[in-house]
């Protein structure tokens, strides 16, 4: 039985080999045929003649033999932005800077610091006796460079009189608030009247009075420009009269205080009907 099975297997293998070879020839029928011409002559052609080998790298064409590029002119993109045309220096013109869009952009100059040589006497708890007049520690100082406004001075606004001197003194007192000031007077002089510059911290007192309109300044003085600004801005004594319509009327002059009664006990009826003897425990009324 075994030799029979071996023979059958060999027969099947042979049949499969034949089928594979036949199938390959069917797919490529000219693989085994030699090349022939139209007249039937067989040529002995090598495969290298049909498919030549690639040329080596060292046989590449020289750069001069490269294919020339297109001769069409190129157009720059956005020439005014990317590549502006060249300009001659003589064609350029320098323009002055433009004006600022707003005054807020301007840098505010720093306030001038007090002079290093301005070393005077320190007056503690000063009292403003007028706009520009200070009294402290037995000294009376009038601020230099200004024309003080008298406390009893009146100003006119559209025909109305108003006490601008009193208002100026009140404003100056509110500015001082009893704080110590430094005036350019000798420290050894304990008493007397002086006319000198004074400052409160770093604020020039004369400049504050003039720029707020609570004092006048000579035209050739150091505060002439500040006085002009106060006049144009209608500040202080150059302003309008205060509106007193909402205040109660002032008491009448010369009315005097009411007379005090003889007794704090009010007895009913006319005097002739009031009994001479008061009730028990009360003193007799005085007549």
C-alpha positions as a Markdown table, in Angstrom:
| # | Residue | x | y | z |
|---|---|---|---|---|
| 1 | Unk | 0.0 | 0.0 | 0.0 |
| 2 | Unk | 2.9 | 2.4 | 0.8 |
| 3 | Unk | 4.5 | 2.3 | -2.7 |
| 4 | Unk | 1.1 | 3.1 | -4.2 |
| 5 | Unk | 0.7 | 6.2 | -2.2 |
| 6 | Unk | 4.2 | 7.4 | -3.0 |
| 7 | Unk | 3.6 | 7.1 | -6.7 |
| 8 | Unk | 0.4 | 9.0 | -6.5 |
| 9 | Unk | 2.1 | 11.8 | -4.7 |
| 10 | Unk | 4.9 | 12.0 | -7.3 |
| 11 | Unk | 2.3 | 12.2 | -10.1 |
| 12 | Unk | 0.5 | 15.1 | -8.4 |
| 13 | Unk | 3.8 | 17.0 | -8.0 |
| 14 | Unk | 4.6 | 16.5 | -11.6 |
| 15 | Unk | 1.2 | 17.8 | -12.7 |
| 16 | Unk | 1.5 | 20.9 | -10.6 |
| 17 | Unk | 5.0 | 21.7 | -12.0 |
| 18 | Unk | 3.7 | 21.5 | -15.6 |
| 19 | Unk | 0.7 | 23.8 | -14.7 |
| 20 | Unk | 3.0 | 26.4 | -13.2 |
| 21 | Unk | 5.3 | 26.4 | -16.2 |
| 22 | Unk | 2.4 | 26.6 | -18.6 |
| 23 | Unk | 0.8 | 29.5 | -16.7 |
| 24 | Unk | 4.1 | 31.5 | -16.7 |
| 25 | Unk | 4.4 | 31.2 | -20.5 |
| 26 | Unk | 0.8 | 32.2 | -20.9 |
| 27 | Unk | 1.4 | 35.5 | -19.0 |
| 28 | Unk | 4.7 | 36.3 | -20.9 |
| 29 | Unk | 4.5 | 34.6 | -24.3 |
| 30 | Unk | 7.6 | 36.3 | -25.7 |
| 31 | Unk | 10.0 | 35.5 | -22.9 |
| 32 | Unk | 11.5 | 32.5 | -24.5 |
| 33 | Unk | 11.4 | 33.8 | -28.1 |
| 34 | Unk | 14.6 | 35.3 | -29.5 |
| 35 | Unk | 14.3 | 38.7 | -31.2 |
| 36 | Unk | 13.6 | 38.5 | -34.9 |
| 37 | Unk | 13.4 | 41.1 | -37.6 |
| 38 | Unk | 10.4 | 41.5 | -39.9 |
| 39 | Unk | 12.1 | 39.1 | -42.3 |
| 40 | Unk | 12.4 | 36.4 | -39.7 |
| 41 | Unk | 16.2 | 36.8 | -39.1 |
| 42 | Unk | 17.3 | 36.2 | -35.5 |
| 43 | Unk | 19.5 | 38.9 | -33.9 |
| 44 | Unk | 21.9 | 38.2 | -31.2 |
| 45 | Unk | 21.2 | 41.3 | -29.1 |
| 46 | Unk | 22.6 | 41.7 | -25.6 |
| 47 | Unk | 20.4 | 43.0 | -22.9 |
| 48 | Unk | 22.8 | 46.0 | -22.3 |
| 49 | Unk | 22.2 | 47.1 | -25.9 |
| 50 | Unk | 18.5 | 47.3 | -25.2 |
| 51 | Unk | 18.7 | 48.8 | -21.8 |
| 52 | Unk | 22.0 | 50.8 | -21.6 |
| 53 | Unk | 23.5 | 51.5 | -18.2 |
| 54 | Unk | 23.0 | 54.9 | -16.6 |
| 55 | Unk | 25.8 | 57.4 | -17.1 |
| 56 | Unk | 28.1 | 58.0 | -14.1 |
| 57 | Unk | 27.8 | 61.1 | -12.0 |
| 58 | Unk | 31.0 | 62.5 | -13.3 |
| 59 | Unk | 29.6 | 62.9 | -16.7 |
| 60 | Unk | 27.0 | 65.4 | -15.7 |
| 61 | Unk | 26.9 | 68.6 | -17.9 |
| 62 | Unk | 28.9 | 71.6 | -16.8 |
| 63 | Unk | 27.1 | 74.6 | -15.2 |
| 64 | Unk | 27.6 | 76.5 | -18.4 |
| 65 | Unk | 25.7 | 73.8 | -20.3 |
| 66 | Unk | 22.7 | 74.1 | -17.9 |
| 67 | Unk | 19.3 | 74.8 | -19.4 |
| 68 | Unk | 18.8 | 78.6 | -19.4 |
| 69 | Unk | 16.0 | 79.9 | -17.2 |
| 70 | Unk | 13.0 | 81.8 | -18.6 |
| 71 | Unk | 13.9 | 85.2 | -20.0 |
| 72 | Unk | 10.6 | 86.8 | -18.8 |
| 73 | Unk | 11.1 | 89.9 | -16.6 |
| 74 | Unk | 10.2 | 89.5 | -12.9 |
| 75 | Unk | 7.8 | 91.9 | -11.3 |
| 76 | Unk | 8.4 | 92.9 | -7.6 |
| 77 | Unk | 5.5 | 92.6 | -5.2 |
| 78 | Unk | 4.4 | 95.8 | -3.5 |
| 79 | Unk | 7.5 | 97.8 | -4.7 |
| 80 | Unk | 6.4 | 100.9 | -2.6 |
| 81 | Unk | 6.4 | 98.8 | 0.6 |
| 82 | Unk | 9.0 | 96.1 | 0.2 |
| 83 | Unk | 11.5 | 97.7 | -2.1 |
| 84 | Unk | 11.1 | 101.5 | -2.3 |
| 85 | Unk | 12.9 | 103.2 | -5.2 |
| 86 | Unk | 16.3 | 104.8 | -4.3 |
| 87 | Unk | 16.2 | 108.5 | -3.5 |
| 88 | Unk | 18.9 | 111.0 | -3.8 |
| 89 | Unk | 19.9 | 112.8 | -0.5 |
| 90 | Unk | 19.3 | 116.1 | -2.2 |
| 91 | Unk | 15.6 | 115.2 | -2.7 |
| 92 | Unk | 15.0 | 114.6 | 1.0 |
| 93 | Unk | 13.6 | 117.4 | 3.2 |
| 94 | Unk | 13.5 | 117.5 | 7.0 |
| 95 | Unk | 10.2 | 118.7 | 8.4 |
| 96 | Unk | 9.8 | 120.3 | 11.8 |
| 97 | Unk | 8.0 | 118.1 | 14.5 |
| 98 | Unk | 4.3 | 118.4 | 14.6 |
| 99 | Unk | 2.4 | 120.1 | 17.5 |
| 100 | Unk | 1.3 | 117.8 | 20.4 |
| 101 | Unk | -2.3 | 116.5 | 20.1 |
| 102 | Unk | -3.1 | 117.6 | 23.6 |
| 103 | Unk | -1.5 | 119.5 | 26.5 |
| 104 | Unk | -1.8 | 116.4 | 28.6 |
| 105 | Unk | 1.1 | 114.9 | 26.6 |
| 106 | Unk | 3.4 | 117.7 | 27.7 |
| 107 | Unk | 5.7 | 116.9 | 30.6 |
| 108 | Unk | 4.9 | 119.2 | 33.6 |
| 109 | Unk | 8.1 | 120.9 | 34.7 |
| 110 | Unk | 9.1 | 120.2 | 38.2 |
| 111 | Unk | 8.4 | 122.8 | 40.9 |
| 112 | Unk | 11.5 | 124.8 | 41.7 |
| 113 | Unk | 13.1 | 123.7 | 44.9 |
| 114 | Unk | 13.8 | 126.3 | 47.6 |
| 115 | Unk | 17.1 | 127.9 | 47.4 |
| 116 | Unk | 19.8 | 126.3 | 49.4 |
| 117 | Unk | 20.8 | 129.7 | 50.9 |
| 118 | Unk | 17.2 | 130.4 | 52.0 |
| 119 | Unk | 17.7 | 129.5 | 55.6 |
| 120 | Unk | 15.6 | 131.7 | 57.9 |
| 121 | Unk | 13.7 | 131.5 | 61.1 |
| 122 | Unk | 11.1 | 128.9 | 61.7 |
| 123 | Unk | 7.8 | 130.4 | 63.0 |
| 124 | Unk | 5.6 | 127.9 | 64.9 |
| 125 | Unk | 1.8 | 128.3 | 65.1 |
| 126 | Unk | 1.6 | 131.3 | 62.8 |
| 127 | Unk | -1.6 | 133.5 | 62.8 |
| 128 | Unk | -2.7 | 135.2 | 59.6 |
| 129 | Unk | -3.7 | 138.8 | 60.5 |
| 130 | Unk | -4.4 | 139.5 | 56.9 |
| 131 | Unk | -3.7 | 138.0 | 53.4 |
| 132 | Unk | 0.1 | 138.0 | 53.3 |
| 133 | Unk | 0.7 | 139.0 | 56.9 |
| 134 | Unk | 1.8 | 136.6 | 59.6 |
| 135 | Unk | 2.2 | 137.0 | 63.3 |
| 136 | Unk | 4.1 | 134.5 | 65.4 |
| 137 | Unk | 6.4 | 134.5 | 68.5 |
| 138 | Unk | 6.4 | 138.2 | 68.8 |
| 139 | Unk | 7.2 | 138.8 | 65.1 |
| 140 | Unk | 5.1 | 140.3 | 62.4 |
| 141 | Unk | 6.1 | 139.3 | 58.9 |
| 142 | Unk | 4.7 | 140.8 | 55.6 |
| 143 | Unk | 5.3 | 138.5 | 52.7 |
| 144 | Unk | 7.7 | 140.1 | 50.2 |
| 145 | Unk | 7.0 | 140.6 | 46.5 |
| 146 | Unk | 3.2 | 141.1 | 46.9 |
| 147 | Unk | 0.7 | 143.9 | 47.6 |
| 148 | Unk | -1.4 | 142.5 | 50.5 |
| 149 | Unk | -5.1 | 142.9 | 50.6 |
| 150 | Unk | -6.3 | 144.7 | 53.7 |
| 151 | Unk | -8.8 | 142.8 | 55.8 |
| 152 | Unk | -11.4 | 145.5 | 55.5 |
| 153 | Unk | -11.1 | 146.0 | 51.8 |
| 154 | Unk | -14.1 | 145.6 | 49.5 |
| 155 | Unk | -14.3 | 144.7 | 45.9 |
| 156 | Unk | -16.9 | 145.5 | 43.2 |
| 157 | Unk | -18.5 | 142.9 | 40.9 |
| 158 | Unk | -21.1 | 144.2 | 38.5 |
| 159 | Unk | -22.0 | 147.0 | 40.8 |
| 160 | Unk | -22.2 | 144.8 | 43.9 |
| 161 | Unk | -19.9 | 145.4 | 46.9 |
| 162 | Unk | -18.5 | 142.3 | 48.7 |
| 163 | Unk | -15.9 | 142.0 | 51.5 |
| 164 | Unk | -13.0 | 140.5 | 49.5 |
| 165 | Unk | -10.5 | 141.4 | 52.2 |
| 166 | Unk | -12.3 | 139.3 | 54.7 |
| 167 | Unk | -12.5 | 136.4 | 52.2 |
| 168 | Unk | -8.7 | 136.7 | 51.5 |
| 169 | Unk | -7.8 | 136.6 | 55.1 |
| 170 | Unk | -10.0 | 133.5 | 55.7 |
| 171 | Unk | -8.5 | 131.7 | 52.7 |
| 172 | Unk | -5.0 | 132.5 | 54.0 |
| 173 | Unk | -5.8 | 131.1 | 57.4 |
| 174 | Unk | -7.2 | 127.9 | 55.9 |
| 175 | Unk | -4.0 | 127.6 | 53.9 |
| 176 | Unk | -1.7 | 127.9 | 56.9 |
| 177 | Unk | -3.8 | 125.9 | 59.4 |
| 178 | Unk | -1.3 | 126.8 | 62.1 |
| 179 | Unk | 1.6 | 124.9 | 60.4 |
| 180 | Unk | 5.1 | 126.1 | 60.9 |
| 181 | Unk | 6.5 | 128.4 | 58.2 |
| 182 | Unk | 10.1 | 129.5 | 57.4 |
| 183 | Unk | 10.8 | 133.1 | 56.7 |
| 184 | Unk | 14.0 | 134.7 | 55.5 |
| 185 | Unk | 14.6 | 136.7 | 58.7 |
| 186 | Unk | 17.4 | 136.6 | 61.2 |
| 187 | Unk | 16.9 | 133.9 | 63.8 |
| 188 | Unk | 18.4 | 136.0 | 66.6 |
| 189 | Unk | 15.8 | 138.8 | 66.2 |
| 190 | Unk | 13.1 | 137.7 | 68.7 |
| 191 | Unk | 10.7 | 140.6 | 68.0 |
| 192 | Unk | 9.9 | 143.2 | 65.3 |
| 193 | Unk | 8.3 | 143.8 | 62.0 |
| 194 | Unk | 9.8 | 142.2 | 58.9 |
| 195 | Unk | 9.2 | 142.0 | 55.1 |
| 196 | Unk | 10.7 | 138.8 | 53.8 |
| 197 | Unk | 10.0 | 135.7 | 51.7 |
| 198 | Unk | 8.3 | 132.9 | 53.4 |
| 199 | Unk | 7.5 | 129.3 | 52.5 |
| 200 | Unk | 5.4 | 126.5 | 53.8 |
| 201 | Unk | 7.3 | 123.2 | 53.2 |
| 202 | Unk | 8.3 | 123.7 | 49.5 |
| 203 | Unk | 5.5 | 126.0 | 48.6 |
| 204 | Unk | 6.3 | 129.7 | 48.2 |
| 205 | Unk | 3.6 | 131.6 | 50.2 |
| 206 | Unk | 3.8 | 134.7 | 48.1 |
| 207 | Unk | 3.3 | 132.7 | 44.9 |
| 208 | Unk | 0.4 | 130.8 | 46.4 |
| 209 | Unk | -1.4 | 134.1 | 47.4 |
| 210 | Unk | -0.9 | 135.7 | 44.0 |
| 211 | Unk | -1.8 | 132.7 | 41.8 |
| 212 | Unk | -5.0 | 132.2 | 43.8 |
| 213 | Unk | -6.0 | 135.9 | 43.6 |
| 214 | Unk | -5.7 | 136.7 | 47.3 |
| 215 | Unk | -2.9 | 139.2 | 46.8 |
| 216 | Unk | -1.7 | 141.6 | 44.1 |
| 217 | Unk | 1.7 | 141.7 | 42.6 |
| 218 | Unk | 3.8 | 144.5 | 41.0 |
| 219 | Unk | 4.3 | 144.3 | 37.3 |
| 220 | Unk | 8.1 | 144.2 | 37.8 |
| 221 | Unk | 8.0 | 141.7 | 40.6 |
| 222 | Unk | 8.7 | 138.0 | 40.7 |
| 223 | Unk | 5.0 | 137.1 | 40.7 |
| 224 | Unk | 3.8 | 139.2 | 37.8 |
| 225 | Unk | 3.0 | 136.2 | 35.5 |
| 226 | Unk | 1.1 | 134.5 | 38.3 |
| 227 | Unk | -1.0 | 137.6 | 38.9 |
| 228 | Unk | -1.9 | 137.8 | 35.2 |
| 229 | Unk | -3.1 | 134.2 | 35.2 |
| 230 | Unk | -5.2 | 134.8 | 38.3 |
| 231 | Unk | -6.7 | 137.9 | 36.7 |
| 232 | Unk | -7.6 | 136.0 | 33.5 |
| 233 | Unk | -9.0 | 133.1 | 35.5 |
| 234 | Unk | -11.2 | 135.4 | 37.7 |
| 235 | Unk | -9.7 | 134.0 | 40.9 |
| 236 | Unk | -9.9 | 135.5 | 44.3 |
| 237 | Unk | -10.4 | 139.2 | 44.4 |
| 238 | Unk | -10.8 | 139.2 | 40.6 |
| 239 | Unk | -13.7 | 136.8 | 40.8 |
| 240 | Unk | -17.4 | 137.1 | 41.2 |
| 241 | Unk | -19.1 | 138.2 | 44.4 |
| 242 | Unk | -20.2 | 135.3 | 46.6 |
| 243 | Unk | -23.9 | 134.3 | 46.4 |
| 244 | Unk | -25.5 | 134.9 | 49.8 |
| 245 | Unk | -29.0 | 134.2 | 48.8 |
| 246 | Unk | -29.2 | 131.0 | 50.7 |
| 247 | Unk | -28.0 | 132.4 | 54.1 |
| 248 | Unk | -30.4 | 133.7 | 56.8 |
| 249 | Unk | -30.6 | 137.5 | 57.1 |
| 250 | Unk | -28.2 | 139.2 | 59.5 |
| 251 | Unk | -29.7 | 140.5 | 62.8 |
| 252 | Unk | -30.7 | 144.1 | 63.0 |
| 253 | Unk | -28.2 | 146.6 | 64.2 |
| 254 | Unk | -28.8 | 148.3 | 67.7 |
| 255 | Unk | -31.6 | 146.1 | 68.8 |
| 256 | Unk | -29.7 | 145.1 | 71.9 |
| 257 | Unk | -30.2 | 142.1 | 74.1 |
| 258 | Unk | -33.7 | 141.5 | 75.7 |
| 259 | Unk | -34.0 | 142.6 | 79.3 |
| 260 | Unk | -34.0 | 139.9 | 81.9 |
| 261 | Unk | -37.2 | 139.6 | 84.0 |
| 262 | Unk | -37.1 | 140.5 | 87.7 |
| 263 | Unk | -38.3 | 137.1 | 88.7 |
| 264 | Unk | -38.2 | 133.7 | 87.0 |
| 265 | Unk | -41.6 | 133.0 | 88.6 |
| 266 | Unk | -44.5 | 134.2 | 86.5 |
| 267 | Unk | -47.6 | 135.1 | 88.7 |
| 268 | Unk | -51.0 | 135.1 | 87.0 |
| 269 | Unk | -53.1 | 138.3 | 86.8 |
| 270 | Unk | -52.3 | 142.0 | 87.0 |
| 271 | Unk | -49.9 | 143.2 | 89.7 |
| 272 | Unk | -52.6 | 144.6 | 91.9 |
| 273 | Unk | -54.3 | 141.2 | 92.1 |
| 274 | Unk | -51.2 | 139.2 | 92.9 |
| 275 | Unk | -51.1 | 138.3 | 96.6 |
| 276 | Unk | -48.3 | 139.9 | 98.5 |
| 277 | Unk | -47.7 | 136.6 | 100.3 |
| 278 | Unk | -46.3 | 133.9 | 98.1 |
| 279 | Unk | -47.2 | 130.3 | 98.5 |
| 280 | Unk | -45.4 | 128.2 | 101.1 |
| 281 | Unk | -41.8 | 127.5 | 100.3 |
| 282 | Unk | -41.4 | 130.3 | 97.7 |
| 283 | Unk | -39.6 | 133.6 | 98.3 |
| 284 | Unk | -41.5 | 136.9 | 98.1 |
| 285 | Unk | -41.4 | 138.4 | 94.5 |
| 286 | Unk | -39.4 | 141.6 | 94.1 |
| 287 | Unk | -41.1 | 144.7 | 92.6 |
